[in-house]
Amino acid sequence: MKQVLRHVCRSAPPMAHFLSYDKHLVCGQPGVTVRCLCFLVFLVLQLVINTSVRGSELQWDSRGYILYCPCMGRFGNQADHFLGSLQFAKGLDRTLVLPPWIQYRHRKPPYTNLHVPFKDWFQVEPLQEYHRVLPMEDFMEQLAPEHWPPENRKSFCFTMAAQRSVDKKSCPAKEGNPFGPFWDNFDVDFVGSELYEGLSYNTQDRGMVDKWQKKFPPDQFPVLAFMGAPANFPVLPQNIDLHRFMHWSDNMVEQVSQVIDQNLPRPFVGIHLRNGMDWKSACEHVDGSRPHLFASGQCVGYDIRTAKTLTQDMCFPSKKEVLKAVRKAVKKVKAKSIYVATDNDPMLPELRKEFNQLSVFHLNPEVPQLDLAILGQADHFVGNCVSTFTAFVTRERKAANKPTTFFANNKKKKDEL
């Protein structure tokens, strides 16, 4: 329709003639009538566009909002906290303002944090099927100037957290990295603090919801801006299923399809390796005395009464254990290729020697989330039991009913013995 209109309008006398108000040019004349029609269509289209823009303006939600800084750890930890925060917002019936993801660039100039808008990596609409959500960029641009002006901005934190501040009475909401840079990214400064204790983020407890509503009623505290995520870490078992509302953005899906089509003949096995020195140090705390460390519940079980023992090999598997697990996965799906995701050693020489008939591919993308999205599409995935990065993939694959196994995960849970 647009092309037809463009062709017809170009065939008529220039619009300038019509706009000149020449008394000899009237709409009844040949050619000029077409111009008149085009001009009228133009005016109508402008009216429709302007109405649509006005219609898309955000309306203030009197039930209140929740903001928070995703300030604990890298993406895997932030994703765990996001699911808990989503459940918390629904429990309090407040709109969750979606914070940008914090991407740390310690090893790359300019060595500053990158704040990636939520919708760059994930779709917003599927989340709205569960609860009301709104990107932080939209909130700050369209709603904050009128409804959350600078003079009303307070931070919220546990009383214990305030003990780190100079006066012991204020939330250290902007002290240090990533706290300060996160709020500075939106030009937010806080004029005061609201402290709380005796409250938890478990809104499945109706009594707890009532306590939150009583202490911070929406009409008096329309915006709860938390110093950190209002959620437990690692993610609570009851919130894992919320991952089904997290859908990759169209741009991410397109990139994933391109990588797979060009480099990974199906069926393919995806693996995630954590083998850096920082991870090795973390795994040294595994001594068999406790089952849970970071995301280990995904493979040992979440119930401490029935969880199996977490071992050093499960946390930091040897190369022998890695090859053993991959060999088993390759055989199971009759794989033609292997995709390796890691922030350290991809073990390419060892894998290519062991699987010399297969294509072994390591992308090492600038955006690690591309690794996650590719692993989610693998025909079989082998991950690290303790890693929250692996846990993200595990949740996505569980929602899609795709198989996942873990390195050195050989023993059964206590209730299976």
Order of alpha helices (4+ residues) and beta strands (2+ residues): alpha-alpha-alpha-beta-alpha-beta-beta-beta-alpha-alpha-beta-alpha-beta-alpha-alpha-beta-alpha-beta-alpha-beta-alpha-alpha-alpha-alpha-beta-alpha-beta-alpha-beta-alpha-beta
